[in-house]
Amino acid sequence: MNESLHTQEVNDIPQKIVLKSSLNLLLAIIIFAAIAPGILMTAPAVASQLASQWQLSADKIGYLFSAELGAMSFATIPAWYWINRINWQRIAVLSIIVFIIGNLISAFTTTYAALFIFRIIASLAGGTLMIICLSCAGKTENPSRMYAFWVLGQLILGTLGLLALPPLFEQFGLRIVYFILAALMIVSFPLIKAFPDQVVKKEQPQNAAMVNTKNNVANKTMAIIAILVFYICLSQVWTFIGLFGEKSGLSAEENGRVLAIATVLGIIGSMIAAAIASKFKTNKLVFLGYGLLIASILLLLDSPVVTRFIIAAFLFKFTWTFVLPFIMATVSQLDTSGRLMNNINLVIGGGMALGPAIGGYILVNSTNMVVFISFALLCSICSAILVACFLKRIN
């Protein structure tokens, strides 16, 4: 049995499973969770290359990225079966092999239909790895810290990819990104040993209070809805935040520079979350984060001038990555089997897809930005209220 687990015998049903926060497990969560959505994290650069090299129209590019996001989210469905029945390490091995093969074949495809199919296959494998990372992070001694690093890895890989890919595309074409993802996964393969080398069974409630409160359906439903509306808010605002920059008088180049700096602040936000995760109560940090997030959205009201827009963009991106690890850690308190964090994978994908769609619909059908901002505020406030409700019930 893997020594990173504090449990009884493999075939026993444990009272409580806690994964040691070892360096190998930390690296596994950071690296696999960053590589799995690599294409989505570098979407602007990849989309530009698809348009210039493959001459794809905007709708076909959109369908391709939607298929990748959808496949990662769909990985939740088969995980409902295997999450408490099959050895997680074996699932990780299979997922990595499929991911590598899917990316290598993608590199050599010459038709849109073939690329579409193999991107779905690779993303389904990536989504499965993401579920393992989410579930393992929630079972560590300090989930807030683990989720902070989970966010940080994705942000860093995305930033490095956006910087490195354009010149690489000029020299090697689109296929280089798929080669890089396959190579990164091959190099990282030994880290799978950090994942539980056993069937992780559902934990048994230790007392009646846990049955009645901590693990009940109502709390988990509130947690799922809280994450859903949180991601709707994030993806809605961040997708269209550049419009506020344009309205404030910034040029396209200046706008891009502001958002690039905001992304760096996002990295700093997750680093700070990782540093202070064990020093303050999670509850206080969650509501501090929600307060700052709501403040950043309010700053976008009434056609902000350049200075106010810059502050709003910086604060929004910083707060997003700062508060997310604490929200995820709070939700993970309700998870006794890995199933809830598995469902969260589906919810995250749904929120990421719904946010831009709802935001775009509002912008097309309203004469000003007030409705757009009001909806984002409503989502953030609803998420905060739902988190407060289930926190009150489990504490």
CORSULZI-V311083 format. One record per backbone hydrogen bond with DSSP energy under -1.0 kcal/mol. NH is the residue of the N-H (numbers start at 1). CO is the residue of the C=O. If there is no record, write none. Layout:
BEGIN
nh = {NH:NH}
co = {CO:CO}
END
This chain:
BEGIN
nh = {5:6:12:19:20:22:26:27:28:29:30:31:32:33:35:36:38:41:42:43:46:47:48:49:50:51:52:53:56:61:62:63:64:65:66:67:68:69:70:71:72:73:74:75:76:77:79:80:80:81:82:83:85:86:88:89:91:92:93:94:95:96:97:98:99:100:101:102:103:104:105:106:107:108:115:116:117:118:119:120:121:122:123:124:125:126:127:128:129:130:131:132:133:134:135:136:137:138:139:140:146:147:148:149:150:151:152:153:154:155:156:157:158:159:160:161:162:163:164:165:168:169:170:171:172:173:176:177:179:180:181:182:183:184:185:186:187:188:191:192:193:194:195:201:203:204:211:212:213:215:216:220:221:222:223:224:225:226:227:228:229:230:231:232:233:234:235:236:237:238:239:240:243:245:246:247:248:249:250:255:256:257:258:259:260:261:262:263:264:265:266:267:268:269:270:271:272:273:274:275:276:279:280:285:286:287:288:289:290:291:292:293:294:295:296:297:298:299:300:301:309:310:311:312:313:314:315:316:317:318:319:320:321:322:323:324:327:328:329:330:331:332:334:335:342:343:344:345:347:348:349:350:351:352:353:354:355:357:358:359:360:361:362:363:364:365:373:374:375:376:377:378:379:380:381:382:383:384:385:386:387:388:389:390:391:392:393:394:395}
co = {2:18:9:139:4:20:22:23:24:25:26:27:28:29:31:32:35:37:38:40:42:43:44:45:46:47:48:49:50:57:58:59:60:61:62:63:64:65:66:67:68:69:70:71:73:74:75:76:77:78:78:79:82:82:198:196:87:88:89:90:91:92:93:94:95:96:97:98:99:100:101:102:103:105:111:112:113:114:115:116:117:118:119:120:121:122:123:124:125:126:127:128:129:130:131:132:133:134:136:137:142:143:144:145:146:147:148:149:150:151:152:153:154:155:156:157:158:159:160:161:164:165:166:167:168:169:173:174:175:176:177:178:179:180:181:182:183:184:188:189:190:191:192:199:336:14:207:208:209:210:213:216:217:218:219:220:221:222:223:224:225:226:227:228:229:230:231:232:233:234:235:236:240:241:242:243:244:246:245:251:252:253:254:255:256:257:258:259:260:261:262:263:264:265:266:267:268:269:270:271:272:276:276:281:282:283:284:285:286:287:288:289:290:291:292:293:294:295:297:298:305:306:307:308:309:310:311:312:313:314:315:316:317:318:319:320:323:324:325:326:327:328:331:332:338:339:340:341:343:344:345:346:347:348:349:350:351:353:354:355:356:357:358:359:360:361:369:370:371:372:373:374:375:376:377:378:379:380:381:382:383:384:385:386:387:388:389:390:391}
END
